[in-house]
Amino acid sequence: MSAHPPVLVWFRDDLRLADNLALTNAVRSGQPLLCVFVCEAGPACTTALDWWRTQSVQALAHALRARGGQLHVFAAQAEAFLPELVRNSGCTQVFWNRRYDPSGKATDTRLKARLRQMGVEVHSTPGNLLHEPWTVRNRAGQPFQVFGPVWRAASAAAHYPAPLPAPAGMEFAPCAAFAAMRVGVDLAVETLPGWAVAMQPHHVFGEQDAHARLHDFVAHALQTYAQDRDFPHRDATSELSPFLRTGQVTPAQIWHAVAAVDARSDGVKFLAEIGWREFAWSLLWEHPDLGTRNLKPEFDTMPWRVDPKGLARWKKGRTGYPLVDAGMRQLWRTGLMHNRVRMVVASFLVKHLLIDWREGERWFAHTLVDYDPASNPMNWQWNAGTGVESAPFFRIMNPVLQSQKFDPDGAYIRTWVPELAGLSGADIHTPWQASLLQPTGYPSPIVEHTVARVRALAAWKARRADATGAANP
Ligand SMILES: Cc1cc2nc3c(=O)[nH]c(=O)nc-3n(C[C@H](O)[C@H](O)[C@H](O)COP(=O)(O)OP(=O)(O)OC[C@H]3O[C@@H](n4cnc5c(N)ncnc54)[C@H](O)[C@@H]3O)c2cc1C
């Protein structure tokens, strides 16, 4: 056993060994490691992301075990618990990678001050982004309001250092304290609720799987990404979002994997999507209430409808519009939904049902395994027209045309709405007009498209009149 006191590595949204600066710096200290994860929500899984994280923590625990170590998992409030753990275990230094969400940031600031008061050295290092949010500024030193210039500036200056390998020679410290607060990671996975167990077959977990997926995508799908990415049945996107969320892969690793094989348009398009994720985090940094406040205040007077039945039908995938319902059912069954379909269902909720985008944001926060407190509200605001840069509200997606264009033979719909599987390629987008009506139990449309469109535009004009005090144009 080492004669040196231990150092604590606090894993959060960085459940990996490679390209983990906090872990690498802790190993470089030459002191034995106490690797810790604190489960603040408790061991129970309430959301899909809780479930994903439980699996991911278990994968990290296995990876550390394979190197002779242990991940100590505690159910506790980190702010109160970590100083106790540090004191009890005699740690002299604490290492973590930064997080940028408002409550994580506030907790870390207070905790850092508390630990330093105790005489403990705290080292926080850049987290799961290419650029720390406060560094993304225009020439006037102001935050960017729109994506294009941000990404042009970031791409022009893009010389990201090569990602770090997993550190070699890790030495671990034992820790038997706080037994009552420990969570057995294997046990937590074995006692999952039924909905979580049903999601299991749709996923793989852990850092190795994340990298296998990245390299498979770069080798086989990157070249056709730009042309195929909008077609939900083509398996054309990377499906890296849950791994990015909990840090099994980093944007820098993705950047280098793509740059190594492709500097042409498909790679550029794909990297620009990573750029949208960065932009979302810089928006959340500037607007901590991104998930609750319209960034365009003129939407504060929007006459949203209160429609619990409509909302429930949307959540359950029973709106009567096959592409919308396929997306909502894919979400419930797998915790994921294709990006194009996310846009269609978001537009449908906000414009066809005229329900406040925050209801949809909350449902996605509950059901997405890749739920991200920056990307989710940014995209909802973009689709609702309420964001700083967004699709105008009056651009209303037609769910039937979207279905015919992006799922032309209905393959995606057939997967998730099996009661429509017997319909022809043409009928599947409008089952209410099907030449051969079948008793499928599938509902009729909750609202007719043209009626919904007129209603949404009228509400939008009324909102403008309220906001300006002027008569409608
Ligand atoms: C209403 C709505 C809500 C969304 N909520 C989330 C969310 O909570 N978490 C989340 O990670 N993404 C969210 N997205 C963005 C996008 O749908 C997902 O990132 C994407 O579907 C993930 O699949 P992929 O990994 O195969 O993406 P790819 O097409 O392979 O893209 C690679 C990566 O780029 C990033 N990315 C791609 N598109 C976007 C985008 N529009 N905005 C921000 N980052 C993007 C993701 O990290 C993604 O993993 C949302 C989109 C919409 C329309």
The ligand as a Gaussian input file, in Angstrom:
#p B3LYP/6-31G(d) Opt

LIG

0 1
 C      -36.899000      19.177000     -29.907000
 C      -35.469000      18.638000     -29.882000
 C      -34.892000      18.271000     -28.666000
 C      -33.580000      17.785000     -28.628000
 N      -33.039000      17.415000     -27.417000
 C      -31.761000      16.968000     -27.363000
 C      -31.184000      16.578000     -26.125000
 O      -31.793000      16.655000     -25.063000
 N      -29.904000      16.103000     -26.140000
 C      -29.173000      16.022000     -27.302000
 O      -28.021000      15.575000     -27.254000
 N      -29.694000      16.423000     -28.480000
 C      -30.956000      16.875000     -28.550000
 N      -31.486000      17.250000     -29.764000
 C      -30.609000      17.310000     -30.941000
 C      -30.562000      16.061000     -31.816000
 O      -31.854000      15.611000     -32.115000
 C      -29.767000      14.913000     -31.205000
 O      -28.522000      15.376000     -30.749000
 C      -29.519000      13.824000     -32.251000
 O      -30.747000      13.316000     -32.716000
 C      -28.689000      12.718000     -31.652000
 O      -28.499000      11.698000     -32.593000
 P      -27.052000      11.383000     -33.148000
 O      -26.097000      11.248000     -32.013000
 O      -27.201000      10.212000     -34.077000
 O      -26.719000      12.706000     -33.955000
 P      -25.690000      13.001000     -35.141000
 O      -26.480000      13.517000     -36.293000
 O      -24.798000      11.856000     -35.378000
 O      -24.878000      14.249000     -34.579000
 C      -23.691000      14.097000     -33.797000
 C      -23.834000      14.847000     -32.497000
 O      -24.022000      16.238000     -32.743000
 C      -24.873000      16.793000     -31.733000
 N      -26.085000      17.321000     -32.360000
 C      -26.685000      16.904000     -33.498000
 N      -27.758000      17.661000     -33.770000
 C      -27.844000      18.573000     -32.775000
 C      -28.741000      19.633000     -32.480000
 N      -29.772000      19.932000     -33.270000
 N      -28.536000      20.349000     -31.363000
 C      -27.506000      20.089000     -30.527000
 N      -26.608000      19.101000     -30.760000
 C      -26.781000      18.354000     -31.863000
 C      -25.235000      15.656000     -30.790000
 O      -24.335000      15.680000     -29.701000
 C      -25.024000      14.433000     -31.664000
 O      -24.746000      13.261000     -30.926000
 C      -32.825000      17.717000     -29.828000
 C      -33.420000      18.083000     -31.042000
 C      -34.727000      18.530000     -31.070000
 C      -35.328000      18.925000     -32.393000

